[in-house]
Amino acid sequence: MSSFKLAILISGSGSNLQAVIDAVENGIIKNTKVAIVISNRSGVYGLERAKIRGIPNTVVESSDKNKLLETLKDYNIDGIVLAGYLSILPPEIITTFNGKIINIHPALLPMFGGMGFYGIKVHQAVLASGVKYTGATAHLVDTGVDTGAALVRGVVPVLDGDTAEDLQKRVLEVEHKVLVLAVKALVENRIEEKNGNPEVLISDDDRDGINEYAQGLLELGTALTVKDDGEK
């Protein structure tokens, strides 16, 4: 069986990139090769992570959509992972790789998503809202902003006294797990089974209040299937 060739797009330190690389190397994501790491910013540590693992890497400015598409085609890419990529993909890329692009977002979409919700701003908005739960969502990328079908969500409680930085750190740990599950589904051609019925990771210790959380999402038109990830 030929390897599924992934392109991972980044803009920063690349901890989610590292999670995918490790999952591929450890055989959690099988028959897969991280073929190229592309950053829209030079000098970021994510590029160094790729170099350490011997993965081809390059910098392509967000505005250079032709070079980005050419690079993806040159490496015969089968699917794309946006791992902290702080730019909107051009329509040409989305059309070419329709249904084969996954993004990780640091909130429980559709809440706290869309234009202006990225990085620490997401967590600041979560705290300002007073909600008791937040988390991470791995979703398909379409022509909207954070509007593609959710594939996997991970739930994180908002604790008394949390700062945006505290929340960001805890959510990031869940992002890694959620993204790996979504990439695994992409590689194994199991996107359809999750599309519209996303898997949700909730640790045993975080179940208090989960009914209220689920009801809140239902009111937004989002149905959930709850699954315990077996970790505490």
VEXZAZA-380002 format. One line per 2 residues: number of its first residue (from 1); for each residue y, z, x of N, C-alpha, C. Coordinates in steps of 0.1 Angstrom, whole numbers. Example, Ala and Ser with C-alpha at 12.3 -4.5 7.8 and 13.67 -1.06 7.14 Angstrom:
VEXZAZA-380002
1) -57/78/132/-45/78/123/-33/78/132 | -22/71/128/-11/71/137/0/79/129 .
END
This chain:
VEXZAZA-380002
1) -12/0/9/0/0/0/12/0/9 | 22/-9/6/34/-10/14/43/2/10 .
3) 51/6/20/60/18/18/72/14/9 | 75/23/0/88/22/-8/99/25/1 .
5) 108/15/3/119/17/12/132/22/5 | 136/34/10/148/41/4/160/39/13 .
7) 171/37/7/184/39/13/191/51/8 | 195/60/17/202/72/13/217/71/17 .
9) 225/73/7/240/72/9/246/85/9 | 254/88/19/260/101/20/275/100/23 .
11) 282/112/23/296/113/27/299/125/35 | 288/134/37/291/146/44/280/151/52 .
13) 277/164/51/267/171/61/253/166/58 | 249/162/46/236/156/44/225/166/42 .
15) 227/178/36/216/187/34/206/181/23 | 211/174/13/202/168/4/195/156/10 .
17) 201/149/19/195/139/27/183/145/35 | 185/157/41/175/163/49/163/167/40 .
19) 166/172/28/156/176/18/146/164/15 | 152/152/14/144/140/11/136/136/23 .
21) 143/136/35/136/133/47/124/142/49 | 126/155/48/115/164/50/104/162/40 .
23) 107/159/27/97/157/17/89/144/20 | 95/134/26/88/122/30/79/125/42 .
25) 84/132/52/77/135/64/65/144/61 | 67/153/51/56/163/48/46/157/38 .
27) 48/145/33/39/139/24/41/143/9 | 51/151/6/54/154/-7/58/142/-15 .
29) 66/133/-9/69/120/-14/61/110/-6 | 51/104/-12/42/96/-5/46/81/-4 .
31) 40/74/5/41/60/7/56/55/6 | 64/63/13/79/61/13/84/61/27 .
33) 94/53/29/102/53/42/117/54/39 | 123/63/46/138/63/46/142/52/56 .
35) 146/41/50/148/29/59/162/28/65 | 172/34/58/185/34/63/193/45/57 .
37) 202/51/64/212/61/59/226/55/61 | 233/54/50/246/48/50/257/59/46 .
39) 267/60/54/278/69/51/291/61/49 | 299/65/40/312/59/38/323/66/47 .
41) 318/76/55/327/83/63/321/84/77 | 329/82/88/323/83/101/324/98/106 .
43) 316/101/115/316/114/121/310/126/113 | 303/123/102/298/133/94/284/137/99 .
45) 280/150/97/267/155/103/255/148/97 | 256/142/85/245/135/79/240/124/88 .
47) 249/117/94/245/106/104/238/112/115 | 241/124/120/234/130/131/220/134/127 .
49) 219/138/114/205/141/109/196/129/110 | 202/118/106/194/105/106/190/102/121 .
51) 200/103/130/197/100/144/186/109/150 | 186/121/146/176/131/151/162/126/147 .
53) 161/121/135/148/116/130/145/102/133 | 154/95/140/152/82/144/153/72/133 .
55) 161/75/123/163/67/111/176/58/114 | 175/45/112/187/36/113/198/42/104 .
57) 210/41/109/222/46/102/234/38/105 | 243/38/96/256/30/98/267/36/89 .
59) 279/31/91/290/35/83/295/22/76 | 297/23/63/302/12/55/313/18/46 .
61) 325/13/48/336/18/39/333/15/25 | 337/24/16/335/23/2/340/10/-4 .
63) 352/5/2/358/-7/-3/351/-20/1 | 342/-19/11/335/-31/16/322/-33/8 .
65) 323/-37/-5/311/-38/-13/302/-49/-8 | 307/-59/-3/299/-70/2/290/-66/14 .
67) 296/-58/23/288/-53/35/278/-44/30 | 281/-35/20/271/-26/15/259/-33/9 .
69) 262/-43/1/251/-50/-6/243/-58/5 | 249/-64/15/242/-71/25/233/-62/33 .
71) 238/-50/36/230/-40/44/218/-36/36 | 219/-33/23/208/-30/15/197/-41/15 .
73) 202/-53/14/193/-64/13/186/-66/27 | 194/-65/38/189/-66/51/177/-57/54 .
75) 177/-45/48/166/-35/50/156/-36/39 | 157/-46/30/147/-48/19/145/-35/11 .
77) 156/-29/7/156/-17/0/150/-18/-14 | 142/-8/-17/136/-8/-31/143/2/-40 .
79) 149/12/-34/156/22/-43/167/29/-34 | 177/35/-41/188/41/-35/190/55/-40 .
81) 193/64/-31/196/78/-34/210/81/-30 | 218/86/-39/231/91/-36/231/106/-34 .
83) 231/110/-21/229/124/-17/243/129/-12 | 251/132/-22/265/137/-18/274/125/-14 .
85) 272/114/-21/280/102/-18/292/102/-27 | 304/105/-21/316/107/-29/324/94/-31 .
87) 317/85/-37/323/72/-41/316/66/-52 | 322/58/-60/316/51/-71/310/37/-67 .
89) 298/35/-69/292/22/-65/298/11/-73 | 300/-1/-66/304/-13/-73/294/-18/-83 .
91) 298/-24/-94/289/-30/-104/278/-39/-98 | 281/-46/-87/272/-55/-81/259/-47/-76 .
93) 262/-36/-70/251/-28/-65/242/-23/-77 | 249/-18/-87/242/-12/-98/233/-22/-105 .
95) 239/-34/-107/231/-45/-113/219/-49/-105 | 221/-50/-92/210/-55/-83/199/-44/-83 .
97) 203/-32/-83/192/-21/-82/192/-13/-95 | 193/-20/-106/193/-14/-120/180/-5/-122 .
99) 182/8/-125/171/17/-127/164/22/-115 | 170/19/-103/164/23/-90/174/31/-82 .
101) 185/36/-88/195/44/-81/195/58/-87 | 194/68/-79/194/82/-83/206/89/-77 .
103) 213/97/-85/223/106/-79/220/120/-82 | 225/129/-73/224/143/-76/238/149/-79 .
105) 239/156/-90/252/162/-94/251/177/-95 | 261/185/-90/260/199/-89/264/206/-102 .
107) 259/202/-113/261/208/-126/251/203/-136 | 250/210/-148/241/206/-158/247/195/-167 .
109) 246/183/-163/251/172/-171/245/172/-185 | 253/169/-195/266/162/-195/278/172/-193 .
111) 276/185/-191/287/194/-188/291/192/-174 | 305/193/-172/311/193/-159/307/181/-151 .
113) 308/169/-158/305/156/-151/317/147/-154 | 317/136/-147/327/125/-149/338/126/-139 .
115) 348/118/-141/359/116/-131/365/130/-128 | 367/133/-115/373/145/-111/364/157/-108 .
117) 351/155/-113/342/166/-111/333/163/-99 | 336/168/-88/328/167/-76/330/178/-66 .
119) 320/181/-58/322/192/-48/326/205/-54 | 334/212/-47/338/226/-51/345/226/-64 .
121) 351/215/-68/359/214/-81/349/217/-92 | 337/212/-91/327/214/-102/325/229/-104 .
123) 323/236/-93/320/251/-94/332/259/-99 | 344/254/-95/356/261/-100/357/259/-115 .
125) 354/247/-120/355/245/-134/344/253/-142 | 333/254/-136/322/262/-142/327/277/-144 .
127) 332/283/-133/337/296/-134/348/298/-144 | 357/289/-144/369/289/-153/364/289/-168 .
129) 353/282/-170/348/280/-184/342/293/-190 | 337/301/-181/330/313/-186/315/311/-190 .
131) 309/300/-187/295/298/-190/286/307/-182 | 275/310/-187/265/319/-180/255/312/-171 .
133) 254/299/-174/244/291/-166/250/278/-161 | 246/274/-149/250/261/-144/237/256/-137 .
135) 239/246/-127/227/241/-121/230/228/-114 | 219/220/-114/220/207/-108/212/196/-116 .
137) 217/184/-116/211/173/-123/208/161/-114 | 196/156/-114/193/144/-108/192/133/-119 .
139) 200/123/-118/201/113/-129/201/99/-124 | 197/90/-132/199/75/-129/214/72/-129 .
141) 217/62/-121/231/58/-120/233/45/-128 | 243/45/-137/247/34/-145/261/30/-142 .
143) 268/22/-150/281/18/-147/292/28/-151 | 288/39/-157/297/50/-160/297/60/-148 .
145) 304/71/-150/305/82/-140/297/94/-145 | 286/96/-139/277/107/-143/271/106/-157 .
147) 270/93/-161/265/91/-175/251/86/-176 | 244/83/-165/231/78/-165/221/89/-170 .
149) 209/85/-174/199/94/-180/195/104/-170 | 195/117/-175/190/128/-167/175/127/-165 .
151) 171/130/-152/156/130/-149/151/144/-147 | 158/152/-139/154/165/-136/167/174/-136 .
153) 166/186/-142/176/196/-140/171/209/-135 | 179/216/-127/176/229/-122/186/239/-127 .
155) 182/250/-132/191/260/-138/194/271/-129 | 207/275/-128/212/286/-119/221/295/-127 .
157) 218/308/-127/227/317/-135/240/319/-128 | 251/321/-136/264/324/-130/264/339/-130 .
159) 266/345/-119/266/360/-117/280/366/-117 | 281/378/-122/294/385/-122/299/386/-107 .
161) 311/383/-105/317/383/-92/315/371/-84 | 308/361/-89/307/348/-82/320/342/-78 .
163) 321/337/-66/332/328/-63/326/314/-64 | 335/304/-63/330/290/-64/321/287/-52 .
165) 324/293/-40/316/291/-28/302/297/-30 | 302/309/-36/289/316/-39/280/307/-47 .
167) 286/302/-58/279/293/-67/275/280/-61 | 283/275/-53/280/262/-46/268/264/-37 .
169) 267/275/-30/256/277/-21/243/278/-29 | 243/286/-40/230/287/-48/226/275/-55 .
171) 236/267/-60/233/255/-67/227/245/-57 | 232/245/-44/227/235/-34/213/237/-32 .
173) 208/249/-32/194/252/-29/185/245/-41 | 190/246/-53/183/240/-64/185/224/-64 .
175) 196/219/-59/198/205/-58/186/199/-49 | 183/205/-39/172/200/-30/159/198/-37 .
177) 155/208/-45/143/207/-53/143/197/-63 | 154/196/-71/156/187/-82/156/172/-76 .
179) 163/170/-66/164/157/-60/151/152/-55 | 143/160/-49/130/156/-44/121/152/-55 .
181) 121/160/-66/113/156/-78/117/143/-84 | 130/140/-84/135/128/-90/131/116/-81 .
183) 133/117/-68/129/107/-59/114/104/-60 | 106/114/-61/92/113/-62/88/105/-75 .
185) 95/108/-86/93/100/-98/97/86/-96 | 108/83/-89/112/69/-87/101/62/-79 .
187) 97/68/-68/87/61/-59/74/59/-67 | 70/68/-75/57/67/-82/59/59/-95 .
189) 70/53/-98/72/45/-110/71/54/-122 | 76/66/-122/74/75/-134/88/78/-140 .
191) 97/70/-138/111/72/-143/111/73/-159 | 103/64/-165/103/63/-179/99/76/-186 .
193) 89/82/-180/84/95/-186/94/106/-186 | 104/105/-177/114/115/-176/127/111/-183 .
195) 129/98/-185/141/93/-191/142/97/-206 | 152/105/-209/154/111/-222/146/124/-225 .
197) 138/128/-215/130/140/-217/129/147/-203 | 141/151/-198/141/155/-184/133/168/-181 .
199) 127/169/-170/121/181/-165/132/191/-162 | 129/204/-165/139/214/-162/133/226/-155 .
201) 138/229/-143/133/240/-135/141/253/-137 | 133/263/-141/139/276/-144/130/286/-138 .
203) 135/295/-129/127/305/-123/124/316/-133 | 114/324/-131/110/335/-140/121/345/-141 .
205) 128/347/-130/139/358/-130/151/354/-137 | 152/341/-141/165/336/-147/163/333/-162 .
207) 153/338/-168/151/334/-182/159/341/-192 | 165/353/-189/174/360/-198/186/351/-202 .
209) 187/349/-215/198/341/-220/195/326/-221 | 183/322/-217/181/307/-216/181/301/-230 .
211) 177/308/-240/178/302/-254/192/298/-257 | 202/307/-253/216/303/-256/220/291/-248 .
213) 215/291/-236/218/279/-227/213/266/-233 | 200/267/-237/194/255/-243/201/250/-256 .
215) 204/260/-264/211/257/-277/224/250/-274 | 231/255/-264/244/248/-260/242/234/-257 .
217) 232/231/-249/230/217/-246/225/208/-258 | 217/215/-267/213/208/-279/225/204/-287 .
219) 235/212/-288/247/209/-295/255/198/-289 | 253/195/-276/259/184/-270/250/171/-270 .
221) 239/172/-278/230/161/-280/220/159/-268 | 217/170/-261/208/169/-250/196/177/-252 .
223) 184/171/-254/172/178/-256/166/182/-243 | 159/193/-242/153/198/-230/138/201/-232 .
225) 130/199/-221/117/204/-220/117/214/-208 | 114/226/-211/115/237/-201/102/238/-194 .
227) 103/239/-180/91/240/-172/94/250/-161 | 85/259/-159/86/269/-149/82/263/-136 .
229) 90/264/-125/87/259/-112/78/268/-104 | 75/280/-110/66/289/-103/71/296/-91 .
231) 85/295/-89/91/302/-77/101/312/-82 | 103/322/-74/113/332/-77/123/333/-66 .
END
